Structures are given as structure tokens and as C-alpha cells.
Amino acid sequence: MLLEIAEIEVRPGAEDQFAAAMRETGIPHLAACEGVVSVRFGRGVENPSKFTFNVVWTSMEAHTAARDLEDFGKFRMAFGDLTSGGAMSHYVMDEAVAGASA
């Protein structure tokens, strides 16, 4: 499994528009891409202009191939001009171990 962690900085004043676009359009299109196992999306507590989405992919190859898919293009179009920067990291993950509260 591959874990993608993206941190997105949103233009001041566009935070609510970005959150709505991601929830209504962006995340559903991303989740529809072949190779996506799960997607989580959240907003920063200390910095409400910062958002993250964490995507579990079946592999880096699946993630790379998804960039050519129509749904991935629609995901990117959902937030195109609302961001001011960000960072992305990818990690090959071991299997999950359930915690005490699972």
C-alpha cells in the first residue's frame, strides 16, 4: 500500500469554498479513481487555511496511472485556483494494526 499525504495551503478568504469544492466534487472524483483504497480529508485546527487529504493507493504505479484518468482531472479542477501552495509526500506502508479503541 502507498500512503499519500498532501498538505494544501488555501488562499485567504477561499477556505469555505475550497472545503465545499473538495467535499462535493473533488474527493468523490478522487475516490472513484482506479487504485484508490481510501481518502480522508480534513482542515487544520491551528491554521484553518491549511487542509490535508490522505489517500491510500494500491501502489505508486496505480497513483501514477491515475493522473491520466478523467476523474483525477475533475478532482484537480475542483480546487484549481483556490490554493496558494502545498506539499505532498508518499510512503510505502506496512499493514495496519488495530489500536485499543478500534
N, C-alpha and C positions, 0 to 999 in steps of 0.2 A: 504494500500500500504506500501511496505517496500523500503526504500532507502538505498542502499549500496554505501558507499564512500570508494574507495580504493586509496591509495597513494603508488606508486611504485618507488623505487629508482633503477636506471639502472646503470650497470657497466660503468665506464668511457670509452668512445670511442664506446659504443654499442647503443647510443641513436637513431641514424638514423635507424639502423637495427631493434631495438625494435619498433619504431614508424611504420615502414613499416610492420612488422610482425603483429602488432595489427590491423592496418587498413585493410590489405589484407586478413588475416586469423583469427586472434583472435577475434576481435569484431563481424564479421559476424557469427562465430560459437556461441559466447555467446548470441547474439541476437536471434539465432534460438532455444534456449532452451525454453522448456515449462515453463511458468510462468514469462518470461521477458516481461515487458511492453515497456521499452526503455533503450537505452545505450548511454551515452555521454563519449567521450574520449578526453583528452587534455594533453598538455605539459606545464610544468612550465615556467613562464616568468623569475622570479628571479633565478630559479635553473633549467636550461634546462635538467638536468639529472633526474628530478622528473616528473612523469606522474601521471595522475589520470583517473580513469574511475568511472562513477556514473551510477549505474544500478537501475532502478525501477522494483521491483518484485511484483507480486500479493500478496505474503505473505512470511513469513520466512520459512514456510513449503515447498513452491514451490522452494525457493532458496536451501534449504537443499536437497530436492529430485533431483534437477538439477545436483548436484555433481556426481551423478551416470550415467548421460547421456553421450553418445558418443560425442555430440557437446561440452559439458563442458570440457571433456578431451582434445579435439582438441584445445579449447581455451587456456587451461593451457600449452599445448605442444608448442604453438606458441611463447611463450616467456621464457620458462623454465630456460635456463642457462644465460639469459641476465640480470637478476635482481640481486641486492645486498641487498635487504631488502624492507620493506614497512610496511604499517599499513592498517587495514580495520575496518570500523565501520558500524553499521546497525541502522536505525532509522525507527520507525513506524510513518508514515506521515499523517497529515490531508489533506483534499482536497486542490488542488491548487487554488489560487485566482489570476486572471489575473491582471497584472500591467498596467499602463497607456500606455506603449509602445507595448503592446501585439497585 
